[in-house]
């Protein structure tokens, strides 16, 4: 098992979770109004949570699959959230 581990690479998977369009986002609405009061013009604003997970995997694809499973099972609620996964070598 030790020899197999040495072939693995550490990847950083970045999972960005945001509310789906049309889902009420009170935090973003409050922030948008505050920015507008400061003189910024913006069409819309959405808040997002970002998770960076370091995982050992044989490939970037395997790391992405594992991060995708984490997002589906815990980090995002598919009823109200969309999410993206990006993977890079750590």
PDB file with one MODEL, atoms N, CA, C and O in Angstrom:
MODEL        1
ATOM      1  N   UNK A   1       0.812  -1.199   0.000  1.00  0.00           N
ATOM      2  CA  UNK A   1       0.000   0.000   0.000  1.00  0.00           C
ATOM      3  C   UNK A   1       0.858   1.266   0.000  1.00  0.00           C
ATOM      4  O   UNK A   1       0.496   2.257  -0.634  1.00  0.00           O
ATOM      5  N   UNK A   2       1.967   1.242   0.690  1.00  0.00           N
ATOM      6  CA  UNK A   2       2.817   2.429   0.754  1.00  0.00           C
ATOM      7  C   UNK A   2       3.315   2.815  -0.632  1.00  0.00           C
ATOM      8  O   UNK A   2       3.336   3.998  -0.973  1.00  0.00           O
ATOM      9  N   UNK A   3       3.713   1.841  -1.430  1.00  0.00           N
ATOM     10  CA  UNK A   3       4.213   2.121  -2.779  1.00  0.00           C
ATOM     11  C   UNK A   3       3.135   2.792  -3.626  1.00  0.00           C
ATOM     12  O   UNK A   3       3.427   3.703  -4.400  1.00  0.00           O
ATOM     13  N   UNK A   4       1.880   2.339  -3.477  1.00  0.00           N
ATOM     14  CA  UNK A   4       0.774   2.928  -4.241  1.00  0.00           C
ATOM     15  C   UNK A   4       0.590   4.394  -3.850  1.00  0.00           C
ATOM     16  O   UNK A   4       0.359   5.249  -4.706  1.00  0.00           O
ATOM     17  N   UNK A   5       0.693   4.676  -2.542  1.00  0.00           N
ATOM     18  CA  UNK A   5       0.485   6.041  -2.066  1.00  0.00           C
ATOM     19  C   UNK A   5       1.508   7.009  -2.671  1.00  0.00           C
ATOM     20  O   UNK A   5       1.187   8.166  -2.946  1.00  0.00           O
ATOM     21  N   UNK A   6       2.730   6.534  -2.875  1.00  0.00           N
ATOM     22  CA  UNK A   6       3.770   7.419  -3.411  1.00  0.00           C
ATOM     23  C   UNK A   6       3.447   7.877  -4.832  1.00  0.00           C
ATOM     24  O   UNK A   6       3.937   8.919  -5.267  1.00  0.00           O
ATOM     25  N   UNK A   7       2.627   7.112  -5.564  1.00  0.00           N
ATOM     26  CA  UNK A   7       2.257   7.487  -6.924  1.00  0.00           C
ATOM     27  C   UNK A   7       1.133   8.521  -6.942  1.00  0.00           C
ATOM     28  O   UNK A   7       0.853   9.130  -7.975  1.00  0.00           O
ATOM     29  N   UNK A   8       0.505   8.709  -5.808  1.00  0.00           N
ATOM     30  CA  UNK A   8      -0.610   9.643  -5.758  1.00  0.00           C
ATOM     31  C   UNK A   8      -0.095  11.075  -5.707  1.00  0.00           C
ATOM     32  O   UNK A   8       1.013  11.344  -5.241  1.00  0.00           O
ATOM     33  N   UNK A   9      -0.919  11.969  -6.192  1.00  0.00           N
ATOM     34  CA  UNK A   9      -0.610  13.394  -6.183  1.00  0.00           C
ATOM     35  C   UNK A   9      -1.635  14.089  -5.307  1.00  0.00           C
ATOM     36  O   UNK A   9      -2.789  13.665  -5.243  1.00  0.00           O
ATOM     37  N   UNK A  10      -1.223  15.153  -4.630  1.00  0.00           N
ATOM     38  CA  UNK A  10      -2.173  15.935  -3.855  1.00  0.00           C
ATOM     39  C   UNK A  10      -2.769  17.008  -4.762  1.00  0.00           C
ATOM     40  O   UNK A  10      -2.053  17.782  -5.397  1.00  0.00           O
ATOM     41  N   UNK A  11      -4.077  17.031  -4.803  1.00  0.00           N
ATOM     42  CA  UNK A  11      -4.810  18.013  -5.602  1.00  0.00           C
ATOM     43  C   UNK A  11      -5.634  18.891  -4.675  1.00  0.00           C
ATOM     44  O   UNK A  11      -6.104  18.444  -3.629  1.00  0.00           O
ATOM     45  N   UNK A  12      -5.802  20.135  -5.070  1.00  0.00           N
ATOM     46  CA  UNK A  12      -6.716  21.017  -4.362  1.00  0.00           C
ATOM     47  C   UNK A  12      -7.976  21.136  -5.204  1.00  0.00           C
ATOM     48  O   UNK A  12      -7.947  21.619  -6.337  1.00  0.00           O
ATOM     49  N   UNK A  13      -9.074  20.688  -4.628  1.00  0.00           N
ATOM     50  CA  UNK A  13     -10.374  20.806  -5.293  1.00  0.00           C
ATOM     51  C   UNK A  13     -11.091  22.007  -4.688  1.00  0.00           C
ATOM     52  O   UNK A  13     -11.280  22.084  -3.474  1.00  0.00           O
ATOM     53  N   UNK A  14     -11.486  22.936  -5.544  1.00  0.00           N
ATOM     54  CA  UNK A  14     -12.229  24.105  -5.086  1.00  0.00           C
ATOM     55  C   UNK A  14     -13.690  23.914  -5.472  1.00  0.00           C
ATOM     56  O   UNK A  14     -14.032  23.824  -6.650  1.00  0.00           O
ATOM     57  N   UNK A  15     -14.541  23.854  -4.452  1.00  0.00           N
ATOM     58  CA  UNK A  15     -15.977  23.673  -4.669  1.00  0.00           C
ATOM     59  C   UNK A  15     -16.662  25.000  -4.342  1.00  0.00           C
ATOM     60  O   UNK A  15     -16.604  25.478  -3.209  1.00  0.00           O
ATOM     61  N   UNK A  16     -17.311  25.587  -5.349  1.00  0.00           N
ATOM     62  CA  UNK A  16     -18.036  26.845  -5.159  1.00  0.00           C
ATOM     63  C   UNK A  16     -19.529  26.535  -5.180  1.00  0.00           C
ATOM     64  O   UNK A  16     -20.054  26.002  -6.158  1.00  0.00           O
ATOM     65  N   UNK A  17     -20.202  26.880  -4.081  1.00  0.00           N
ATOM     66  CA  UNK A  17     -21.628  26.591  -3.921  1.00  0.00           C
ATOM     67  C   UNK A  17     -22.379  27.912  -3.893  1.00  0.00           C
ATOM     68  O   UNK A  17     -22.059  28.810  -3.114  1.00  0.00           O
ATOM     69  N   UNK A  18     -23.397  28.017  -4.767  1.00  0.00           N
ATOM     70  CA  UNK A  18     -24.204  29.237  -4.777  1.00  0.00           C
ATOM     71  C   UNK A  18     -25.668  28.869  -4.890  1.00  0.00           C
ATOM     72  O   UNK A  18     -26.015  27.789  -5.368  1.00  0.00           O
ATOM     73  N   UNK A  19     -26.518  29.771  -4.448  1.00  0.00           N
ATOM     74  CA  UNK A  19     -27.952  29.544  -4.571  1.00  0.00           C
ATOM     75  C   UNK A  19     -28.347  29.589  -6.043  1.00  0.00           C
ATOM     76  O   UNK A  19     -27.806  30.384  -6.813  1.00  0.00           O
ATOM     77  N   UNK A  20     -29.285  28.739  -6.429  1.00  0.00           N
ATOM     78  CA  UNK A  20     -29.796  28.755  -7.802  1.00  0.00           C
ATOM     79  C   UNK A  20     -30.492  30.085  -8.065  1.00  0.00           C
ATOM     80  O   UNK A  20     -31.011  30.723  -7.150  1.00  0.00           O
ATOM     81  N   UNK A  21     -30.494  30.488  -9.331  1.00  0.00           N
ATOM     82  CA  UNK A  21     -31.214  31.703  -9.707  1.00  0.00           C
ATOM     83  C   UNK A  21     -32.686  31.547  -9.320  1.00  0.00           C
ATOM     84  O   UNK A  21     -33.290  30.494  -9.527  1.00  0.00           O
ATOM     85  N   UNK A  22     -33.244  32.609  -8.760  1.00  0.00           N
ATOM     86  CA  UNK A  22     -34.647  32.562  -8.360  1.00  0.00           C
ATOM     87  C   UNK A  22     -34.837  32.181  -6.902  1.00  0.00           C
ATOM     88  O   UNK A  22     -35.917  32.379  -6.346  1.00  0.00           O
ATOM     89  N   UNK A  23     -33.789  31.631  -6.267  1.00  0.00           N
ATOM     90  CA  UNK A  23     -33.893  31.309  -4.834  1.00  0.00           C
ATOM     91  C   UNK A  23     -33.541  32.576  -4.051  1.00  0.00           C
ATOM     92  O   UNK A  23     -32.535  33.229  -4.327  1.00  0.00           O
ATOM     93  N   UNK A  24     -34.378  32.911  -3.077  1.00  0.00           N
ATOM     94  CA  UNK A  24     -34.176  34.126  -2.281  1.00  0.00           C
ATOM     95  C   UNK A  24     -32.800  34.104  -1.604  1.00  0.00           C
ATOM     96  O   UNK A  24     -32.439  33.129  -0.945  1.00  0.00           O
ATOM     97  N   UNK A  25     -32.042  35.189  -1.775  1.00  0.00           N
ATOM     98  CA  UNK A  25     -30.692  35.306  -1.208  1.00  0.00           C
ATOM     99  C   UNK A  25     -30.628  36.605  -0.406  1.00  0.00           C
ATOM    100  O   UNK A  25     -30.113  37.610  -0.895  1.00  0.00           O
ATOM    101  N   UNK A  26     -31.154  36.590   0.836  1.00  0.00           N
ATOM    102  CA  UNK A  26     -31.240  37.835   1.622  1.00  0.00           C
ATOM    103  C   UNK A  26     -29.884  38.497   1.863  1.00  0.00           C
ATOM    104  O   UNK A  26     -29.784  39.724   1.856  1.00  0.00           O
ATOM    105  N   UNK A  27     -28.839  37.688   2.075  1.00  0.00           N
ATOM    106  CA  UNK A  27     -27.499  38.246   2.316  1.00  0.00           C
ATOM    107  C   UNK A  27     -27.035  39.043   1.095  1.00  0.00           C
ATOM    108  O   UNK A  27     -26.509  40.148   1.226  1.00  0.00           O
ATOM    109  N   UNK A  28     -27.237  38.472  -0.085  1.00  0.00           N
ATOM    110  CA  UNK A  28     -26.827  39.153  -1.315  1.00  0.00           C
ATOM    111  C   UNK A  28     -27.660  40.415  -1.546  1.00  0.00           C
ATOM    112  O   UNK A  28     -27.128  41.438  -1.979  1.00  0.00           O
ATOM    113  N   UNK A  29     -28.955  40.350  -1.262  1.00  0.00           N
ATOM    114  CA  UNK A  29     -29.817  41.522  -1.449  1.00  0.00           C
ATOM    115  C   UNK A  29     -29.372  42.674  -0.553  1.00  0.00           C
ATOM    116  O   UNK A  29     -29.311  43.822  -0.993  1.00  0.00           O
ATOM    117  N   UNK A  30     -29.062  42.365   0.703  1.00  0.00           N
ATOM    118  CA  UNK A  30     -28.600  43.384   1.651  1.00  0.00           C
ATOM    119  C   UNK A  30     -27.290  44.004   1.165  1.00  0.00           C
ATOM    120  O   UNK A  30     -27.121  45.223   1.206  1.00  0.00           O
ATOM    121  N   UNK A  31     -26.367  43.161   0.707  1.00  0.00           N
ATOM    122  CA  UNK A  31     -25.072  43.632   0.220  1.00  0.00           C
ATOM    123  C   UNK A  31     -25.240  44.474  -1.042  1.00  0.00           C
ATOM    124  O   UNK A  31     -24.585  45.505  -1.196  1.00  0.00           O
ATOM    125  N   UNK A  32     -26.118  44.033  -1.944  1.00  0.00           N
ATOM    126  CA  UNK A  32     -26.378  44.774  -3.187  1.00  0.00           C
ATOM    127  C   UNK A  32     -26.907  46.166  -2.870  1.00  0.00           C
ATOM    128  O   UNK A  32     -26.448  47.154  -3.445  1.00  0.00           O
ATOM    129  N   UNK A  33     -27.874  46.245  -1.954  1.00  0.00           N
ATOM    130  CA  UNK A  33     -28.431  47.560  -1.588  1.00  0.00           C
ATOM    131  C   UNK A  33     -27.355  48.457  -0.971  1.00  0.00           C
ATOM    132  O   UNK A  33     -27.302  49.653  -1.261  1.00  0.00           O
ATOM    133  N   UNK A  34     -26.505  47.885  -0.126  1.00  0.00           N
ATOM    134  CA  UNK A  34     -25.440  48.664   0.506  1.00  0.00           C
ATOM    135  C   UNK A  34     -24.454  49.187  -0.546  1.00  0.00           C
ATOM    136  O   UNK A  34     -24.024  50.338  -0.472  1.00  0.00           O
ATOM    137  N   UNK A  35     -24.097  48.352  -1.517  1.00  0.00           N
ATOM    138  CA  UNK A  35     -23.186  48.789  -2.590  1.00  0.00           C
ATOM    139  C   UNK A  35     -23.824  49.900  -3.416  1.00  0.00           C
ATOM    140  O   UNK A  35     -23.150  50.855  -3.804  1.00  0.00           O
ATOM    141  N   UNK A  36     -25.116  49.777  -3.683  1.00  0.00           N
ATOM    142  CA  UNK A  36     -25.814  50.813  -4.450  1.00  0.00           C
ATOM    143  C   UNK A  36     -25.844  52.131  -3.681  1.00  0.00           C
ATOM    144  O   UNK A  36     -25.712  53.202  -4.273  1.00  0.00           O
ATOM    145  N   UNK A  37     -26.019  52.051  -2.355  1.00  0.00           N
ATOM    146  CA  UNK A  37     -25.982  53.274  -1.534  1.00  0.00           C
ATOM    147  C   UNK A  37     -24.605  53.929  -1.595  1.00  0.00           C
ATOM    148  O   UNK A  37     -24.492  55.147  -1.458  1.00  0.00           O
ATOM    149  N   UNK A  38     -23.561  53.131  -1.800  1.00  0.00           N
ATOM    150  CA  UNK A  38     -22.206  53.664  -1.908  1.00  0.00           C
ATOM    151  C   UNK A  38     -21.906  54.187  -3.316  1.00  0.00           C
ATOM    152  O   UNK A  38     -20.809  54.678  -3.581  1.00  0.00           O
ATOM    153  N   UNK A  39     -22.890  54.078  -4.215  1.00  0.00           N
ATOM    154  CA  UNK A  39     -22.722  54.631  -5.544  1.00  0.00           C
ATOM    155  C   UNK A  39     -22.341  53.622  -6.622  1.00  0.00           C
ATOM    156  O   UNK A  39     -22.102  54.002  -7.768  1.00  0.00           O
ATOM    157  N   UNK A  40     -22.282  52.351  -6.269  1.00  0.00           N
ATOM    158  CA  UNK A  40     -21.953  51.331  -7.272  1.00  0.00           C
ATOM    159  C   UNK A  40     -23.223  50.913  -8.000  1.00  0.00           C
ATOM    160  O   UNK A  40     -24.251  50.651  -7.375  1.00  0.00           O
ATOM    161  N   UNK A  41     -23.144  50.852  -9.316  1.00  0.00           N
ATOM    162  CA  UNK A  41     -24.275  50.357 -10.096  1.00  0.00           C
ATOM    163  C   UNK A  41     -24.023  48.905 -10.435  1.00  0.00           C
ATOM    164  O   UNK A  41     -22.979  48.575 -10.998  1.00  0.00           O
ATOM    165  N   UNK A  42     -24.952  48.038 -10.106  1.00  0.00           N
ATOM    166  CA  UNK A  42     -24.788  46.643 -10.449  1.00  0.00           C
ATOM    167  C   UNK A  42     -26.120  46.031 -10.832  1.00  0.00           C
ATOM    168  O   UNK A  42     -27.166  46.370 -10.277  1.00  0.00           O
ATOM    169  N   UNK A  43     -26.059  45.126 -11.788  1.00  0.00           N
ATOM    170  CA  UNK A  43     -27.264  44.452 -12.278  1.00  0.00           C
ATOM    171  C   UNK A  43     -27.786  43.459 -11.242  1.00  0.00           C
ATOM    172  O   UNK A  43     -28.977  43.432 -10.935  1.00  0.00           O
ATOM    173  N   UNK A  44     -26.872  42.642 -10.707  1.00  0.00           N
ATOM    174  CA  UNK A  44     -27.274  41.673  -9.693  1.00  0.00           C
ATOM    175  C   UNK A  44     -26.054  41.263  -8.888  1.00  0.00           C
ATOM    176  O   UNK A  44     -24.917  41.525  -9.281  1.00  0.00           O
ATOM    177  N   UNK A  45     -26.298  40.626  -7.776  1.00  0.00           N
ATOM    178  CA  UNK A  45     -25.217  40.149  -6.921  1.00  0.00           C
ATOM    179  C   UNK A  45     -25.699  38.857  -6.281  1.00  0.00           C
ATOM    180  O   UNK A  45     -26.827  38.779  -5.794  1.00  0.00           O
ATOM    181  N   UNK A  46     -24.842  37.847  -6.285  1.00  0.00           N
ATOM    182  CA  UNK A  46     -25.162  36.590  -5.617  1.00  0.00           C
ATOM    183  C   UNK A  46     -24.015  36.239  -4.678  1.00  0.00           C
ATOM    184  O   UNK A  46     -22.846  36.455  -4.995  1.00  0.00           O
ATOM    185  N   UNK A  47     -24.364  35.700  -3.531  1.00  0.00           N
ATOM    186  CA  UNK A  47     -23.328  35.246  -2.601  1.00  0.00           C
ATOM    187  C   UNK A  47     -22.985  33.794  -2.922  1.00  0.00           C
ATOM    188  O   UNK A  47     -23.783  33.081  -3.531  1.00  0.00           O
ATOM    189  N   UNK A  48     -21.810  33.366  -2.513  1.00  0.00           N
ATOM    190  CA  UNK A  48     -21.378  31.990  -2.742  1.00  0.00           C
ATOM    191  C   UNK A  48     -20.483  31.558  -1.584  1.00  0.00           C
ATOM    192  O   UNK A  48     -19.823  32.381  -0.949  1.00  0.00           O
ATOM    193  N   UNK A  49     -20.475  30.272  -1.328  1.00  0.00           N
ATOM    194  CA  UNK A  49     -19.542  29.682  -0.372  1.00  0.00           C
ATOM    195  C   UNK A  49     -18.502  28.918  -1.172  1.00  0.00           C
ATOM    196  O   UNK A  49     -18.821  28.277  -2.174  1.00  0.00           O
ATOM    197  N   UNK A  50     -17.259  28.992  -0.724  1.00  0.00           N
ATOM    198  CA  UNK A  50     -16.197  28.292  -1.431  1.00  0.00           C
ATOM    199  C   UNK A  50     -15.444  27.406  -0.441  1.00  0.00           C
ATOM    200  O   UNK A  50     -15.057  27.842   0.643  1.00  0.00           O
ATOM    201  N   UNK A  51     -15.250  26.155  -0.844  1.00  0.00           N
ATOM    202  CA  UNK A  51     -14.529  25.182  -0.029  1.00  0.00           C
ATOM    203  C   UNK A  51     -13.308  24.727  -0.804  1.00  0.00           C
ATOM    204  O   UNK A  51     -13.417  24.380  -1.980  1.00  0.00           O
ATOM    205  N   UNK A  52     -12.139  24.723  -0.159  1.00  0.00           N
ATOM    206  CA  UNK A  52     -10.919  24.195  -0.777  1.00  0.00           C
ATOM    207  C   UNK A  52     -10.549  22.923  -0.038  1.00  0.00           C
ATOM    208  O   UNK A  52     -10.293  22.941   1.166  1.00  0.00           O
ATOM    209  N   UNK A  53     -10.523  21.814  -0.775  1.00  0.00           N
ATOM    210  CA  UNK A  53     -10.276  20.500  -0.178  1.00  0.00           C
ATOM    211  C   UNK A  53      -9.020  19.916  -0.807  1.00  0.00           C
ATOM    212  O   UNK A  53      -8.945  19.772  -2.027  1.00  0.00           O
ATOM    213  N   UNK A  54      -8.029  19.578   0.020  1.00  0.00           N
ATOM    214  CA  UNK A  54      -6.831  18.906  -0.498  1.00  0.00           C
ATOM    215  C   UNK A  54      -7.053  17.396  -0.402  1.00  0.00           C
ATOM    216  O   UNK A  54      -7.329  16.868   0.675  1.00  0.00           O
ATOM    217  N   UNK A  55      -6.929  16.708  -1.536  1.00  0.00           N
ATOM    218  CA  UNK A  55      -7.117  15.259  -1.572  1.00  0.00           C
ATOM    219  C   UNK A  55      -5.969  14.599  -2.326  1.00  0.00           C
ATOM    220  O   UNK A  55      -5.451  15.152  -3.297  1.00  0.00           O
ATOM    221  N   UNK A  56      -5.579  13.416  -1.871  1.00  0.00           N
ATOM    222  CA  UNK A  56      -4.597  12.609  -2.597  1.00  0.00           C
ATOM    223  C   UNK A  56      -5.357  11.727  -3.575  1.00  0.00           C
ATOM    224  O   UNK A  56      -6.300  11.037  -3.186  1.00  0.00           O
ATOM    225  N   UNK A  57      -4.954  11.744  -4.844  1.00  0.00           N
ATOM    226  CA  UNK A  57      -5.655  10.961  -5.856  1.00  0.00           C
ATOM    227  C   UNK A  57      -4.675  10.570  -6.953  1.00  0.00           C
ATOM    228  O   UNK A  57      -3.604  11.161  -7.096  1.00  0.00           O
ATOM    229  N   UNK A  58      -5.069   9.558  -7.727  1.00  0.00           N
ATOM    230  CA  UNK A  58      -4.240   9.089  -8.839  1.00  0.00           C
ATOM    231  C   UNK A  58      -4.264  10.060 -10.011  1.00  0.00           C
ATOM    232  O   UNK A  58      -3.326  10.100 -10.807  1.00  0.00           O
ATOM    233  N   UNK A  59      -5.334  10.843 -10.119  1.00  0.00           N
ATOM    234  CA  UNK A  59      -5.472  11.761 -11.253  1.00  0.00           C
ATOM    235  C   UNK A  59      -6.356  12.936 -10.861  1.00  0.00           C
ATOM    236  O   UNK A  59      -7.074  12.888  -9.862  1.00  0.00           O
ATOM    237  N   UNK A  60      -6.289  13.996 -11.671  1.00  0.00           N
ATOM    238  CA  UNK A  60      -7.160  15.152 -11.442  1.00  0.00           C
ATOM    239  C   UNK A  60      -8.620  14.732 -11.567  1.00  0.00           C
ATOM    240  O   UNK A  60      -9.480  15.223 -10.836  1.00  0.00           O
ATOM    241  N   UNK A  61      -8.893  13.819 -12.501  1.00  0.00           N
ATOM    242  CA  UNK A  61     -10.266  13.343 -12.682  1.00  0.00           C
ATOM    243  C   UNK A  61     -10.812  12.645 -11.450  1.00  0.00           C
ATOM    244  O   UNK A  61     -11.967  12.841 -11.072  1.00  0.00           O
ATOM    245  N   UNK A  62      -9.965  11.819 -10.819  1.00  0.00           N
ATOM    246  CA  UNK A  62     -10.396  11.129  -9.595  1.00  0.00           C
ATOM    247  C   UNK A  62     -10.623  12.145  -8.473  1.00  0.00           C
ATOM    248  O   UNK A  62     -11.589  12.031  -7.718  1.00  0.00           O
ATOM    249  N   UNK A  63      -9.738  13.134  -8.363  1.00  0.00           N
ATOM    250  CA  UNK A  63      -9.903  14.174  -7.335  1.00  0.00           C
ATOM    251  C   UNK A  63     -11.205  14.940  -7.570  1.00  0.00           C
ATOM    252  O   UNK A  63     -11.929  15.257  -6.626  1.00  0.00           O
ATOM    253  N   UNK A  64     -11.492  15.231  -8.838  1.00  0.00           N
ATOM    254  CA  UNK A  64     -12.729  15.958  -9.162  1.00  0.00           C
ATOM    255  C   UNK A  64     -13.956  15.121  -8.825  1.00  0.00           C
ATOM    256  O   UNK A  64     -14.941  15.643  -8.303  1.00  0.00           O
ATOM    257  N   UNK A  65     -13.901  13.820  -9.123  1.00  0.00           N
ATOM    258  CA  UNK A  65     -15.024  12.929  -8.803  1.00  0.00           C
ATOM    259  C   UNK A  65     -15.280  12.900  -7.300  1.00  0.00           C
ATOM    260  O   UNK A  65     -16.431  12.928  -6.863  1.00  0.00           O
ATOM    261  N   UNK A  66     -14.210  12.843  -6.512  1.00  0.00           N
ATOM    262  CA  UNK A  66     -14.378  12.790  -5.053  1.00  0.00           C
ATOM    263  C   UNK A  66     -14.944  14.101  -4.524  1.00  0.00           C
ATOM    264  O   UNK A  66     -15.812  14.094  -3.651  1.00  0.00           O
ATOM    265  N   UNK A  67     -14.456  15.231  -5.048  1.00  0.00           N
ATOM    266  CA  UNK A  67     -14.976  16.527  -4.612  1.00  0.00           C
ATOM    267  C   UNK A  67     -16.429  16.689  -5.034  1.00  0.00           C
ATOM    268  O   UNK A  67     -17.231  17.269  -4.302  1.00  0.00           O
ATOM    269  N   UNK A  68     -16.769  16.175  -6.220  1.00  0.00           N
ATOM    270  CA  UNK A  68     -18.140  16.227  -6.703  1.00  0.00           C
ATOM    271  C   UNK A  68     -19.066  15.437  -5.771  1.00  0.00           C
ATOM    272  O   UNK A  68     -20.178  15.870  -5.470  1.00  0.00           O
ATOM    273  N   UNK A  69     -18.594  14.286  -5.326  1.00  0.00           N
ATOM    274  CA  UNK A  69     -19.388  13.482  -4.398  1.00  0.00           C
ATOM    275  C   UNK A  69     -19.565  14.208  -3.065  1.00  0.00           C
ATOM    276  O   UNK A  69     -20.642  14.166  -2.471  1.00  0.00           O
ATOM    277  N   UNK A  70     -18.504  14.875  -2.594  1.00  0.00           N
ATOM    278  CA  UNK A  70     -18.604  15.652  -1.347  1.00  0.00           C
ATOM    279  C   UNK A  70     -19.662  16.744  -1.496  1.00  0.00           C
ATOM    280  O   UNK A  70     -20.464  16.971  -0.590  1.00  0.00           O
ATOM    281  N   UNK A  71     -19.654  17.415  -2.644  1.00  0.00           N
ATOM    282  CA  UNK A  71     -20.619  18.483  -2.881  1.00  0.00           C
ATOM    283  C   UNK A  71     -22.039  17.926  -2.898  1.00  0.00           C
ATOM    284  O   UNK A  71     -22.941  18.494  -2.283  1.00  0.00           O
ATOM    285  N   UNK A  72     -22.233  16.813  -3.605  1.00  0.00           N
ATOM    286  CA  UNK A  72     -23.577  16.229  -3.703  1.00  0.00           C
ATOM    287  C   UNK A  72     -24.088  15.739  -2.363  1.00  0.00           C
ATOM    288  O   UNK A  72     -25.271  15.883  -2.052  1.00  0.00           O
ATOM    289  N   UNK A  73     -23.188  15.153  -1.559  1.00  0.00           N
ATOM    290  CA  UNK A  73     -23.627  14.521  -0.313  1.00  0.00           C
ATOM    291  C   UNK A  73     -23.703  15.472   0.871  1.00  0.00           C
ATOM    292  O   UNK A  73     -24.447  15.215   1.818  1.00  0.00           O
ATOM    293  N   UNK A  74     -22.932  16.590   0.837  1.00  0.00           N
ATOM    294  CA  UNK A  74     -22.927  17.447   2.027  1.00  0.00           C
ATOM    295  C   UNK A  74     -22.827  18.938   1.734  1.00  0.00           C
ATOM    296  O   UNK A  74     -23.595  19.725   2.287  1.00  0.00           O
ATOM    297  N   UNK A  75     -21.901  19.339   0.879  1.00  0.00           N
ATOM    298  CA  UNK A  75     -21.588  20.767   0.746  1.00  0.00           C
ATOM    299  C   UNK A  75     -22.693  21.568   0.082  1.00  0.00           C
ATOM    300  O   UNK A  75     -22.842  22.759   0.355  1.00  0.00           O
ATOM    301  N   UNK A  76     -23.472  20.930  -0.790  1.00  0.00           N
ATOM    302  CA  UNK A  76     -24.542  21.633  -1.494  1.00  0.00           C
ATOM    303  C   UNK A  76     -25.860  20.901  -1.296  1.00  0.00           C
ATOM    304  O   UNK A  76     -25.894  19.678  -1.158  1.00  0.00           O
ATOM    305  N   UNK A  77     -26.931  21.661  -1.283  1.00  0.00           N
ATOM    306  CA  UNK A  77     -28.280  21.099  -1.272  1.00  0.00           C
ATOM    307  C   UNK A  77     -28.809  21.236  -2.695  1.00  0.00           C
ATOM    308  O   UNK A  77     -29.131  22.344  -3.123  1.00  0.00           O
ATOM    309  N   UNK A  78     -28.905  20.127  -3.441  1.00  0.00           N
ATOM    310  CA  UNK A  78     -29.242  20.215  -4.864  1.00  0.00           C
ATOM    311  C   UNK A  78     -30.593  20.872  -5.144  1.00  0.00           C
ATOM    312  O   UNK A  78     -30.835  21.325  -6.263  1.00  0.00           O
ATOM    313  N   UNK A  79     -31.465  20.930  -4.153  1.00  0.00           N
ATOM    314  CA  UNK A  79     -32.760  21.577  -4.350  1.00  0.00           C
ATOM    315  C   UNK A  79     -32.602  23.084  -4.546  1.00  0.00           C
ATOM    316  O   UNK A  79     -33.322  23.688  -5.342  1.00  0.00           O
ATOM    317  N   UNK A  80     -31.660  23.691  -3.822  1.00  0.00           N
ATOM    318  CA  UNK A  80     -31.539  25.156  -3.869  1.00  0.00           C
ATOM    319  C   UNK A  80     -30.172  25.644  -4.357  1.00  0.00           C
ATOM    320  O   UNK A  80     -30.004  26.833  -4.628  1.00  0.00           O
ATOM    321  N   UNK A  81     -29.197  24.741  -4.471  1.00  0.00           N
ATOM    322  CA  UNK A  81     -27.836  25.166  -4.839  1.00  0.00           C
ATOM    323  C   UNK A  81     -27.380  24.635  -6.193  1.00  0.00           C
ATOM    324  O   UNK A  81     -27.764  23.543  -6.613  1.00  0.00           O
ATOM    325  N   UNK A  82     -26.563  25.422  -6.857  1.00  0.00           N
ATOM    326  CA  UNK A  82     -25.718  24.976  -7.955  1.00  0.00           C
ATOM    327  C   UNK A  82     -24.293  24.957  -7.402  1.00  0.00           C
ATOM    328  O   UNK A  82     -23.987  25.676  -6.450  1.00  0.00           O
ATOM    329  N   UNK A  83     -23.428  24.143  -7.990  1.00  0.00           N
ATOM    330  CA  UNK A  83     -22.031  24.164  -7.554  1.00  0.00           C
ATOM    331  C   UNK A  83     -21.110  23.866  -8.724  1.00  0.00           C
ATOM    332  O   UNK A  83     -21.499  23.232  -9.705  1.00  0.00           O
ATOM    333  N   UNK A  84     -19.883  24.337  -8.594  1.00  0.00           N
ATOM    334  CA  UNK A  84     -18.824  24.077  -9.567  1.00  0.00           C
ATOM    335  C   UNK A  84     -17.660  23.448  -8.821  1.00  0.00           C
ATOM    336  O   UNK A  84     -17.425  23.750  -7.651  1.00  0.00           O
ATOM    337  N   UNK A  85     -16.934  22.574  -9.501  1.00  0.00           N
ATOM    338  CA  UNK A  85     -15.722  21.968  -8.945  1.00  0.00           C
ATOM    339  C   UNK A  85     -14.572  22.262  -9.885  1.00  0.00           C
ATOM    340  O   UNK A  85     -14.660  21.987 -11.082  1.00  0.00           O
ATOM    341  N   UNK A  86     -13.488  22.821  -9.355  1.00  0.00           N
ATOM    342  CA  UNK A  86     -12.263  23.022 -10.123  1.00  0.00           C
ATOM    343  C   UNK A  86     -11.140  22.326  -9.382  1.00  0.00           C
ATOM    344  O   UNK A  86     -11.079  22.365  -8.153  1.00  0.00           O
ATOM    345  N   UNK A  87     -10.248  21.686 -10.132  1.00  0.00           N
ATOM    346  CA  UNK A  87      -9.163  20.915  -9.505  1.00  0.00           C
ATOM    347  C   UNK A  87      -7.829  21.362 -10.080  1.00  0.00           C
ATOM    348  O   UNK A  87      -7.696  21.561 -11.288  1.00  0.00           O
ATOM    349  N   UNK A  88      -6.843  21.518  -9.205  1.00  0.00           N
ATOM    350  CA  UNK A  88      -5.482  21.839  -9.620  1.00  0.00           C
ATOM    351  C   UNK A  88      -4.523  21.088  -8.709  1.00  0.00           C
ATOM    352  O   UNK A  88      -4.871  20.755  -7.577  1.00  0.00           O
ATOM    353  N   UNK A  89      -3.317  20.821  -9.200  1.00  0.00           N
ATOM    354  CA  UNK A  89      -2.320  20.194  -8.327  1.00  0.00           C
ATOM    355  C   UNK A  89      -2.001  21.148  -7.193  1.00  0.00           C
ATOM    356  O   UNK A  89      -1.832  22.349  -7.400  1.00  0.00           O
ATOM    357  N   UNK A  90      -1.921  20.592  -5.984  1.00  0.00           N
ATOM    358  CA  UNK A  90      -1.660  21.428  -4.808  1.00  0.00           C
ATOM    359  C   UNK A  90      -0.241  21.974  -4.840  1.00  0.00           C
ATOM    360  O   UNK A  90       0.162  22.700  -3.931  1.00  0.00           O
TER     361      UNK A  90
ENDMDL
END
